Amino acid sequence: MVIKGLVTVLSTLAFMSSAHATVNLIKNGDAEAGLGGNSEVVPVPDWTGVTGGFTVIKWNAGGGYPSAIDPGPVDRGLNYFTGGTNDSYSAAYQVTDVLDNAGGAAFYASGYFGGFSSQTDYSQLTIKFLDEFSSTIGYAVLGEATPAERNNLTGLIFKEISGVTPVGTTKIEFLLEMNRLQGSANDGYADNLFFSITPVPEADTYGMLLAGLGLLGIRARRQKS
């Protein structure tokens, strides 16, 4: 009975944390907001500071671009990110505020990244942890699916990382970059970008846990008596 009560308290806390962890802090991380193009540059909602030919393309655009039957997300939707046709470097970013319990919190990031055939063009997501003065105090990089990892196929593969946010983090910047190393088009591809943090429990949450354990201890002593 005591064990059951303890599990109930811990399960409640685990549920509270997991509820936060399922929130994607990257807006339009799946490239579905707005209309996808065929190869031309189109507006990409929620992403700013656009450099080069940063754009989104339809999965059925054809012309050698990844198709709905090529490796990629199962729930790939209609569009994915790419670097455009002529620019060797394309990028865009967004910044989100995470003022509550950001420092020392666990984070998780994932996404699909890829390229064209055996060419070495690639995309990557740089996650920058910023302090109250918008200075970078830490970062993590996700992506760069090599041709070998893709088996020299056109398409996208899944990548993920996890870690802990630096103490002092109040904002997070997501920088999505595409680099052309071969060919005429910038074939760095990305889709289904995801980032979440599990906030540090508030003091009252710890209080709930300690109070719950205290009650369980009292119950155990009474049962023993």
C-alpha positions as CSV (number, residue, x, y, z in Angstrom):
1,M,0.0,0.0,0.0
2,V,2.9,2.4,0.9
3,I,4.6,1.5,-2.4
4,K,1.5,2.1,-4.4
5,G,1.1,5.5,-2.8
6,L,4.7,6.4,-3.5
7,V,4.3,5.4,-7.2
8,T,1.2,7.6,-7.4
9,V,3.0,10.7,-6.2
10,L,6.0,10.1,-8.5
11,S,3.7,9.3,-11.4
12,T,1.9,12.6,-10.9
13,L,5.2,14.5,-11.1
14,A,6.3,12.5,-14.1
15,F,3.0,13.3,-15.9
16,M,3.4,17.0,-15.1
17,S,6.9,17.0,-16.6
18,S,6.0,15.0,-19.7
19,A,3.1,17.3,-20.4
20,H,5.5,20.2,-20.8
21,A,8.0,18.0,-22.8
22,T,5.5,17.4,-25.6
23,V,5.2,21.1,-26.5
24,N,7.1,21.9,-29.6
25,L,8.8,25.3,-29.2
26,I,9.7,25.5,-32.9
27,K,7.0,27.3,-34.7
28,N,6.2,25.9,-38.2
29,G,8.8,23.3,-37.6
30,D,7.0,21.0,-40.1
31,A,7.0,23.6,-42.9
32,E,3.2,23.2,-43.2
33,A,2.3,26.9,-42.5
34,G,1.9,28.7,-45.8
35,L,2.1,27.3,-49.3
36,G,4.9,25.2,-50.6
37,G,6.6,25.9,-53.9
38,N,8.0,23.7,-56.7
39,S,11.5,25.2,-56.6
40,E,10.9,28.9,-56.4
41,V,11.4,30.9,-53.1
42,V,8.2,31.3,-51.2
43,P,7.4,33.0,-47.9
44,V,8.0,30.8,-44.9
45,P,5.8,31.8,-41.9
46,D,7.5,32.1,-38.4
47,W,11.0,32.1,-39.8
48,T,12.9,35.4,-40.2
49,G,16.3,36.7,-41.2
50,V,16.1,34.8,-44.5
51,T,19.4,34.4,-46.3
52,G,19.8,33.0,-49.8
53,G,17.1,30.8,-51.3
54,F,15.7,29.5,-48.0
55,T,12.2,28.1,-48.9
56,V,9.8,25.2,-48.6
57,I,9.0,22.8,-51.5
58,K,6.1,20.4,-52.0
59,W,6.8,16.7,-51.5
60,N,5.3,16.2,-55.0
61,A,7.3,18.9,-56.7
62,G,9.2,16.5,-58.9
63,G,12.3,17.5,-60.9
64,G,14.6,15.3,-58.8
65,Y,13.6,16.7,-55.5
66,P,12.6,14.3,-52.7
67,S,9.2,12.7,-53.3
68,A,6.6,11.2,-51.1
69,I,8.0,7.7,-51.7
70,D,11.7,8.7,-50.8
71,P,13.1,8.3,-47.3
72,G,11.6,10.8,-44.9
73,P,9.0,11.3,-42.2
74,V,6.0,9.0,-42.1
75,D,3.8,12.0,-41.3
76,R,5.6,14.3,-43.7
77,G,2.6,16.5,-44.6
78,L,2.8,18.5,-47.8
79,N,6.1,20.5,-47.6
80,Y,9.7,20.4,-46.4
81,F,12.5,23.0,-46.0
82,T,15.2,23.4,-48.6
83,G,18.0,25.8,-49.6
84,G,16.7,26.9,-53.0
85,T,18.3,26.6,-56.5
86,N,21.4,28.8,-56.8
87,D,22.7,29.9,-53.4
88,S,25.6,28.1,-51.7
89,Y,24.3,29.1,-48.3
90,S,20.7,29.6,-47.2
91,A,19.3,30.1,-43.7
92,A,16.5,31.5,-41.5
93,Y,15.9,31.6,-37.8
94,Q,13.4,32.2,-35.0
95,V,13.7,33.1,-31.3
96,T,11.4,32.0,-28.5
97,D,11.2,33.2,-24.9
98,V,11.5,30.6,-22.2
99,L,11.6,32.7,-19.1
100,D,10.2,30.1,-16.7
101,N,12.5,27.4,-15.4
102,A,14.7,27.4,-18.5
103,G,18.1,27.1,-16.9
104,G,19.2,23.6,-16.0
105,A,16.1,22.1,-17.7
106,A,16.3,18.9,-19.8
107,F,15.8,19.4,-23.5
108,Y,15.1,17.2,-26.4
109,A,15.4,18.0,-30.1
110,S,14.8,16.0,-33.2
111,G,14.1,16.3,-36.9
112,Y,14.6,14.9,-40.4
113,F,17.6,16.0,-42.4
114,G,18.8,15.0,-45.9
115,G,20.2,15.7,-49.3
116,F,20.3,14.7,-52.9
117,S,21.7,11.3,-54.0
118,S,25.5,11.0,-53.3
119,Q,26.0,14.8,-53.2
120,T,27.3,16.3,-49.9
121,D,24.9,19.2,-49.6
122,Y,23.4,19.2,-46.1
123,S,21.2,21.0,-43.6
124,Q,21.6,21.5,-39.9
125,L,19.7,23.1,-37.0
126,T,21.7,25.1,-34.5
127,I,20.0,25.6,-31.1
128,K,21.4,28.6,-29.3
129,F,20.7,29.2,-25.7
130,L,20.6,32.9,-24.9
131,D,20.7,34.9,-21.6
132,E,18.7,37.9,-20.7
133,F,21.0,40.1,-22.8
134,S,20.5,37.9,-25.9
135,S,24.1,36.6,-25.6
136,T,24.8,33.0,-26.6
137,I,25.7,31.0,-23.5
138,G,25.6,27.5,-25.1
139,Y,24.5,25.7,-28.2
140,A,23.7,22.4,-29.7
141,V,23.8,21.3,-33.4
142,L,21.5,18.7,-35.0
143,G,21.5,17.4,-38.6
144,E,24.0,17.1,-41.4
145,A,22.9,13.7,-42.8
146,T,25.8,12.5,-44.9
147,P,25.4,10.6,-48.2
148,A,26.7,7.5,-46.4
149,E,24.1,7.8,-43.7
150,R,21.4,8.1,-46.5
151,N,22.9,5.2,-48.4
152,N,23.5,7.7,-51.3
153,L,19.8,8.1,-51.7
154,T,17.8,11.2,-52.1
155,G,15.7,11.7,-49.0
156,L,15.7,12.6,-45.3
157,I,16.7,10.6,-42.2
158,F,15.8,11.0,-38.5
159,K,18.2,12.6,-36.0
160,E,17.8,13.5,-32.3
161,I,19.8,14.9,-29.4
162,S,19.1,15.7,-25.8
163,G,20.9,17.6,-23.0
164,V,20.5,20.2,-20.3
165,T,20.0,24.0,-20.9
166,P,22.7,26.3,-19.5
167,V,21.9,28.1,-16.3
168,G,20.7,31.6,-17.2
169,T,18.8,30.6,-20.4
170,T,15.9,33.0,-21.0
171,K,15.6,32.6,-24.8
172,I,16.3,30.0,-27.4
173,E,17.2,30.7,-31.0
174,F,16.7,28.1,-33.7
175,L,18.9,28.6,-36.8
176,L,18.2,26.4,-39.8
177,E,21.0,26.3,-42.4
178,M,21.4,24.7,-45.8
179,N,24.8,24.4,-47.4
180,R,25.5,23.6,-51.1
181,L,28.8,21.8,-51.6
182,Q,28.1,20.2,-55.0
183,G,25.8,20.7,-58.0
184,S,23.9,23.8,-58.9
185,A,21.0,23.6,-56.4
186,N,21.3,23.9,-52.6
187,D,20.0,20.4,-51.7
188,G,20.0,20.7,-48.0
189,Y,16.6,19.4,-46.8
190,A,14.8,19.4,-43.4
191,D,11.4,18.6,-42.0
192,N,9.5,17.9,-38.8
193,L,11.8,19.9,-36.6
194,F,11.0,19.5,-32.9
195,F,12.3,21.0,-29.6
196,S,11.0,20.7,-26.1
197,I,12.2,21.4,-22.6
198,T,11.1,19.8,-19.3
199,P,11.0,22.7,-16.8
200,V,12.7,22.4,-13.4
201,P,9.9,21.6,-10.8
202,E,8.7,24.6,-8.9
203,A,9.4,24.8,-5.1
204,D,5.7,24.0,-4.4
205,T,6.0,20.9,-6.6
206,Y,8.9,19.7,-4.4
207,G,6.8,20.5,-1.4
208,M,4.0,18.3,-2.8
209,L,6.4,15.5,-3.2
210,L,7.9,15.8,0.3
211,A,4.4,16.2,1.9
212,G,3.2,13.1,0.0
213,L,6.3,11.1,1.2
214,G,5.7,12.4,4.7
215,L,2.1,11.2,4.7
216,L,3.2,7.8,3.4
217,G,5.8,7.6,6.2
218,I,3.1,8.3,8.8
219,R,0.8,5.7,7.3
220,A,3.6,3.1,7.3
221,R,4.4,3.8,10.9
222,R,0.7,3.4,11.9
223,Q,0.4,0.2,10.0
224,K,3.5,-1.1,11.7
225,S,2.0,-0.2,15.1
